[in-house]
């Protein structure tokens, strides 16, 4: 209770006496101290919540997703280095060189091939398959990745002559080098017209190989904008009549395209580790650090969408950036391996993504209408992986603003040259040159099986 002229707060003890008295001045100080402690407590709680590991990125991600609508549904992120089903290679190719005394049984045993295969090979080609190989005899073995069993075998004798054994629906068929001279595959030739897909189909290229062809040259040519009417191409491919749910399988053995008078070649070749890759005529891999375009052409190279896909307009700006104008629904991919360094909201609807690459390079993708689910700052991305879709600009069109930087400085992406990823090993260059010459003769010549 209050009493006395000083108006102190008096608190009585249980005995009835005054226990202590608090002046108004001290009461005010106590309230201030309580308020300060309350503010500090709230601040500490907020600080711990905001600065716990990953909290800031999570809030940034939520803010971006909440503020940016997705007018174009983004495709889910694909696994690293895994192409679309149409472009995946169903075969594994191995190149073997034998020594004198090596046996057919030993070869079959080493590759875990059922013994019945060697019996079938001898039956199909009784005069071509020996029990023992000679020095430097060669076999090119094509294995089906689905079960690991052979679907084709090419036997090259060191003393001259060769045989090709191919598995069909009725068994193994054998061809001698005389029939091989006519070409072990098929060649199609054509010219570019309205779009990439229609041009390939009009030339007679199987639909399954359209995306494969695009993948092969994606490091040298921007297939969405650089091709002009009248540019030509030729493809040498092999057909494998495997009975599967996917039907007939194909493999591109070699290809050539001419863009504005400049010719690009691709020679398929099997490396010692069994991998299959494409090289130029000098033995340099066609693969580079970066793709030639951030436009994800793979989503437009299918029979379901080709009729709606038109060429992309590409404009170069003084800031060393590129502006791609395309049809609605155009997807965007990372030009190279790296990590997402930033995802920013630009304006009310669009997003920009920055990716950091090796060697001091970074790429920027602006005016995106959406980005792939699961993509966040720090996410690893693979070359050709879909990261989002180009943002709408009206009239059914979309635009992508693209920049490439080296150590923070703009790079002219159109004229920049990037190093090749690998070369044919020196010790097998002679074998590569054989494959190169054979492919070139098929691409440029007119054989019985060529079209």
C-alpha atoms as one frame of an Amber mdcrd trajectory, in Angstrom:
protein
   0.000   0.000   0.000   1.034   3.632  -0.497   1.564   5.947   2.516   3.547
   8.997   3.515   4.411  12.128   1.587   7.126  10.425  -0.462   4.487   8.092
  -2.019   6.777   5.124  -1.673   5.461   1.649  -2.357   5.414  -0.095   1.047
   5.213  -3.868   1.267   4.173  -5.359   4.603   5.671  -8.463   6.047   3.528
 -11.257   7.488   4.145  -9.831  10.979   2.507  -6.553   9.972   5.667  -4.470
   9.812   7.059  -2.784   6.683   9.366  -5.176   4.821  10.737  -2.665   2.304
   9.707   0.457   0.389  10.287   1.287  -3.312  10.295   4.857  -4.571   8.561
   5.801  -7.865  11.973   6.505  -9.459  13.134   2.980  -8.761   9.857   1.569
 -10.038  10.448   3.286 -13.402  14.002   1.943 -13.572  12.726  -1.570 -12.869
  10.214  -1.355 -15.683  12.934  -0.181 -18.074  15.190  -3.031 -17.039  12.389
  -5.565 -17.556  11.643  -4.145 -21.009  15.328  -4.288 -21.975  15.643  -7.908
 -20.833  12.486  -8.832 -22.750  13.821  -7.234 -25.950  17.173  -8.998 -25.563
  15.473 -12.351 -25.064  13.344 -11.953 -28.174  16.375 -10.799 -30.202  18.446
 -13.826 -29.185  15.633 -16.169 -30.184  15.223 -14.508 -33.579  18.989 -14.518
 -34.155  19.289 -18.252 -33.456  16.333 -19.002 -35.707  17.623 -16.903 -38.609
  21.278 -17.893 -38.419  20.989 -21.616 -37.866  22.696 -23.631 -40.693  20.769
 -23.336 -43.951  18.101 -21.020 -42.517  19.030 -18.012 -44.619  19.023 -19.962
 -47.858  15.721 -21.584 -46.896  14.120 -18.184 -46.276  15.523 -16.820 -49.538
  14.193 -19.836 -51.388  10.746 -19.460 -49.782  10.696 -15.764 -50.583  11.531
 -16.410 -54.221   9.000 -19.186 -54.614   6.288 -17.152 -52.876   6.893 -14.085
 -55.017   7.398 -15.718 -58.414   4.540 -17.498 -60.163   5.357 -20.383 -62.486
   3.483 -19.719 -65.736   5.455 -22.519 -67.396   5.715 -25.762 -65.466   9.389
 -26.515 -64.966  10.658 -30.027 -65.601  11.945 -31.962 -62.570  15.715 -31.967
 -62.305  17.352 -34.862 -64.054  20.111 -36.915 -62.486  23.666 -35.747 -63.090
  25.090 -36.718 -66.461  21.988 -38.769 -67.365  20.597 -37.851 -70.832  16.989
 -38.169 -71.876  15.868 -41.682 -72.817  16.003 -40.935 -76.543  19.657 -39.896
 -76.383  20.929 -42.662 -74.025  23.313 -45.180 -75.581  21.993 -48.760 -75.162
  25.314 -50.313 -76.175  28.798 -50.759 -74.816  31.537 -51.156 -77.414  34.848
 -52.865 -76.654  37.925 -53.077 -78.856  40.202 -56.071 -78.221  43.649 -56.905
 -79.637  44.834 -60.509 -79.259  48.251 -62.134 -78.980  49.378 -65.334 -80.644
  47.950 -68.319 -78.790  44.907 -66.559 -77.311  41.847 -68.781 -77.666  38.208
 -68.172 -78.449  37.206 -70.074 -75.297  39.429 -67.826 -73.190  37.924 -64.714
 -74.754  34.378 -65.944 -74.077  35.282 -66.878 -70.495  36.958 -63.534 -69.729
  33.839 -61.619 -70.769  31.394 -63.970 -69.016  29.729 -64.801 -72.331  27.728
 -68.056 -72.354  29.518 -70.883 -74.144  26.582 -71.300 -76.508  27.561 -68.017
 -78.163  30.906 -69.366 -79.417  29.119 -72.412 -80.834  26.606 -70.175 -82.610
  29.413 -68.023 -84.032  31.235 -71.047 -85.458  27.993 -72.374 -86.912  27.125
 -69.038 -88.553  30.668 -68.449 -89.810  32.410 -71.865 -90.083  35.345 -70.642
 -92.176  35.860 -67.381 -90.339  36.277 -68.184 -86.655  39.457 -69.938 -85.460
  40.020 -71.758 -82.190  43.196 -69.720 -81.665  43.907 -66.130 -82.656  46.985
 -64.840 -84.447  49.164 -61.975 -83.233  47.338 -58.632 -83.532  43.997 -60.136
 -84.508  41.239 -57.756 -83.412  37.636 -58.019 -82.294  35.181 -55.159 -81.937
  32.505 -56.359 -79.536  29.127 -54.624 -79.176  27.336 -55.464 -75.911  23.727
 -54.768 -75.011  23.802 -52.781 -71.743  20.466 -54.282 -70.695  21.848 -57.812
 -70.217  25.576 -57.514 -70.995  25.414 -59.997 -73.884  26.853 -59.433 -77.406
  24.648 -58.231 -80.245  27.411 -57.782 -82.831  31.014 -58.856 -83.271  33.514
 -57.732 -85.903  36.553 -59.989 -86.349  39.522 -58.289 -88.066  42.306 -60.684
 -89.093  45.857 -59.354 -88.873  46.704 -61.224 -92.086  43.813 -59.669 -93.964
  40.112 -60.302 -94.181  37.317 -59.641 -91.731  33.918 -60.942 -90.690  30.906
 -59.358 -89.063  28.525 -61.404 -86.925  25.217 -59.786 -86.043  22.437 -61.145
 -83.878  18.948 -61.080 -85.378  15.562 -62.422 -84.355  16.360 -65.771 -86.027
  19.948 -66.180 -84.824  23.435 -65.017 -85.794  24.209 -63.836 -89.328  27.743
 -63.667 -90.755  29.105 -61.333 -93.418  32.570 -61.418 -94.920  34.763 -58.445
 -95.765  33.350 -58.424 -99.293  29.924 -57.537 -97.953  31.497 -55.166 -95.416
  33.054 -53.234 -98.270  29.533 -52.309 -99.251  29.116 -50.681 -95.853  28.100
 -52.180 -92.501  25.585 -49.412 -91.894  23.414 -46.907 -93.656  24.100 -43.315
 -94.647  21.463 -40.606 -94.977  22.034 -37.105 -96.309  19.889 -34.003 -96.227
  19.676 -30.218 -95.997  18.286 -27.978 -93.266  14.831 -26.549 -93.875  12.345
 -25.121 -91.374  13.645 -26.829 -88.240  16.140 -29.439 -87.098  13.745 -32.297
 -86.412  11.779 -32.060 -89.660  15.004 -31.822 -91.680  16.349 -35.049 -90.174
  13.095 -36.955 -90.643  12.769 -35.770 -94.249  16.259 -37.131 -94.975  15.288
 -40.557 -93.642  17.058 -40.447 -90.275  15.259 -42.588 -87.650  13.467 -40.440
 -85.079  15.439 -42.079 -82.252  18.682 -40.691 -83.694  17.618 -37.041 -83.993
  18.449 -36.188 -80.382  21.645 -38.288 -80.588  22.822 -36.234 -83.551  22.003
 -33.021 -81.699  23.970 -34.189 -78.642  27.031 -35.031 -80.733  27.382 -31.529
 -82.197  26.003 -29.550 -79.229  29.536 -28.345 -78.293  30.272 -26.825 -81.706
  26.946 -25.705 -83.165  23.890 -23.977 -81.712  21.273 -26.103 -83.437  18.465
 -23.755 -82.405  19.787 -20.602 -84.068  22.911 -21.117 -86.222  21.522 -23.462
 -88.882  20.492 -21.759 -92.086  18.394 -23.026 -94.953  20.645 -24.912 -97.353
  23.168 -26.101 -94.753  23.756 -29.834 -95.224  24.365 -32.920 -93.108  25.110
 -36.625 -93.467  24.840 -39.416 -90.892  26.334 -42.917 -90.988  24.522 -45.196
 -88.529  24.132 -48.841 -87.588  20.857 -50.631 -86.923  20.636 -53.310 -84.236
  17.458 -55.432 -84.519  17.211 -56.162 -80.788  13.886 -57.474 -79.559  12.911
 -55.117 -76.740  10.080 -52.919 -75.546  11.837 -49.950 -77.171  11.950 -51.632
 -80.573  14.872 -51.346 -82.959  18.025 -49.710 -81.581  20.504 -47.558 -83.512
  24.025 -46.209 -83.086  25.586 -43.240 -84.909  28.978 -44.361 -86.249  29.879
 -41.049 -87.867  28.316 -37.750 -88.895  29.121 -34.507 -90.667  27.351 -31.152
 -90.827  28.067 -28.027 -92.831  27.075 -24.696 -91.253  27.563 -21.556 -93.346
  30.372 -23.280 -95.239  32.167 -24.585 -92.126  32.298 -28.383 -91.838  32.154
 -30.292 -88.537  32.957 -34.008 -88.387  32.188 -36.638 -85.753  33.847 -40.062
 -85.794  32.555 -42.657 -83.336  35.312 -44.670 -81.671  35.677 -47.096 -78.752
  38.393 -46.263 -76.209  40.446 -48.878 -74.300  38.201 -48.563 -71.234  35.226
 -49.626 -73.353  33.617 -46.169 -73.514  32.235 -44.867 -76.791  32.914 -41.260
 -77.765  32.990 -38.966 -80.796  36.127 -37.289 -82.139  37.098 -34.968 -84.966
  39.337 -36.144 -87.807  42.470 -35.349 -85.762  41.406 -37.430 -82.771  40.189
 -34.632 -80.480  37.002 -35.299 -78.526  34.042 -33.158 -79.543  33.204 -32.613
 -75.880  34.225 -29.288 -74.332  33.738 -27.583 -71.000  30.611 -25.738 -72.207
  27.744 -26.323 -74.589  27.269 -23.955 -77.497  23.850 -22.803 -76.266  21.867
 -22.654 -72.990  18.658 -23.507 -74.856  17.614 -27.047 -73.930  16.971 -28.347
 -77.442  16.330 -31.927 -76.249  12.789 -31.090 -75.143  11.965 -29.925 -78.676
  13.513 -32.850 -80.565  10.684 -35.347 -80.359   7.875 -36.336 -82.657   5.321
 -35.063 -80.121   6.535 -31.465 -80.046   8.443 -30.923 -83.274   5.517 -29.412
 -85.149   5.336 -26.552 -82.639   9.060 -25.823 -82.341  10.477 -23.041 -84.458
  14.060 -21.780 -84.700  15.330 -19.582 -81.874  16.279 -15.960 -82.570  19.634
 -15.060 -81.021  20.818 -11.460 -80.630  24.273 -10.369 -79.467  24.459  -7.305
 -77.245  27.295  -4.870 -76.570  27.549  -6.170 -73.004  28.831  -9.478 -74.411
  25.518 -11.079 -73.488  23.077 -13.019 -75.629  19.323 -12.657 -75.821  17.431
 -15.745 -77.012  13.836 -15.290 -78.175  11.910 -18.543 -78.589   8.484 -20.132
 -78.437   6.527 -20.489 -75.212   7.630 -23.542 -73.263  11.307 -23.304 -74.219
  13.467 -24.899 -71.522  16.882 -23.662 -70.363  19.852 -25.820 -69.359  23.228
 -25.287 -67.693  26.026 -24.901 -70.237  28.506 -26.744 -68.006  29.093 -28.521
 -64.707  29.074 -26.302 -61.633  27.202 -25.090 -58.548  24.306 -22.638 -58.218
  25.765 -19.508 -56.633  22.605 -17.364 -56.606  18.865 -17.422 -57.324  17.404
 -13.922 -57.468  13.955 -12.500 -57.988  13.899  -9.830 -60.697  10.771  -7.706
 -60.745   7.396  -9.287 -60.057   7.521 -12.462 -62.135  11.022 -13.377 -63.319
  14.040 -15.051 -61.772  17.754 -15.106 -62.583  20.132 -17.961 -61.804  23.907
 -17.795 -61.560  26.119 -20.877 -61.839  29.788 -21.017 -60.889  32.029 -23.244
 -63.031  35.635 -24.349 -62.832  38.456 -22.168 -64.085  36.973 -18.907 -62.817
  33.955 -19.059 -65.149  30.384 -18.239 -64.178  27.192 -18.143 -66.245  24.039
 -16.091 -65.709  20.521 -16.981 -66.908  18.120 -14.056 -66.677  14.400 -13.547
 -67.313  13.459 -17.091 -66.301   9.759 -17.708 -65.830  10.359 -20.718 -63.581
  13.157 -22.855 -62.229  13.446 -26.589 -61.555  12.091 -28.012 -58.332  14.789
 -28.739 -55.801  17.178 -26.180 -57.254  18.675 -23.915 -54.591  21.829 -22.023
 -53.774  24.707 -24.500 -53.533  22.989 -27.159 -55.641  25.341 -29.030 -58.000
  24.290 -28.990 -61.657  25.540 -31.003 -64.611  26.212 -29.914 -68.155  22.951
 -29.955 -70.173  20.824 -30.303 -67.008  17.499 -28.459 -67.197  17.379 -25.559
 -64.723  14.200 -23.712 -65.748  12.180 -22.151 -68.551  12.499 -18.882 -70.428
  10.219 -16.099 -69.180   7.302 -14.813 -71.292   7.582 -11.476 -73.080   4.163
 -11.425 -74.781   2.823 -12.652 -78.085   3.418 -16.274 -77.152   7.175 -15.643
 -77.034   9.771 -16.183 -74.337  13.191 -14.649 -73.800  16.378 -15.728 -72.080
  19.140 -13.263 -71.196  22.449 -15.116 -71.002  25.926 -13.977 -69.908  29.246
 -15.739 -69.393  32.002 -14.326 -67.175  35.653 -15.164 -66.605  37.012 -13.933
 -63.255  34.091 -11.512 -63.098  34.670 -10.037 -66.578  32.229 -10.562 -69.492
  33.229 -13.130 -72.131  32.122 -13.039 -75.764  30.340 -16.388 -75.752  29.872
 -16.427 -79.530  33.569 -16.287 -80.376  35.122 -17.927 -77.294  37.027 -21.194
 -77.851  37.073 -23.775 -75.071  39.562 -26.624 -74.736  38.700 -30.184 -75.751
  38.084 -32.619 -72.915  40.356 -35.422 -74.205  42.161 -36.964 -77.189  42.569
 -40.443 -78.636  45.523 -42.118 -76.828  48.651 -42.153 -78.987  49.070 -45.927
 -78.835  45.713 -46.548 -80.556  45.829 -43.709 -83.098  46.355 -46.210 -85.984
  43.130 -48.017 -85.012  41.299 -44.703 -84.799  42.542 -43.701 -88.252  41.098
 -46.941 -89.661  37.702 -46.138 -88.172  37.960 -42.530 -89.354  38.760 -43.502
 -92.950  35.946 -46.046 -92.997  33.399 -43.535 -91.661  34.540 -40.805 -94.033
  34.195 -43.111 -97.031  30.673 -43.997 -95.897  29.723 -40.340 -95.316  31.124
 -39.095 -98.625  30.740 -42.139-100.886  27.767 -43.815-102.492  27.668 -47.471
-101.481  25.070 -50.087-102.100  23.450 -49.590 -98.706  23.807 -45.833 -98.632
  20.947 -43.593 -99.461
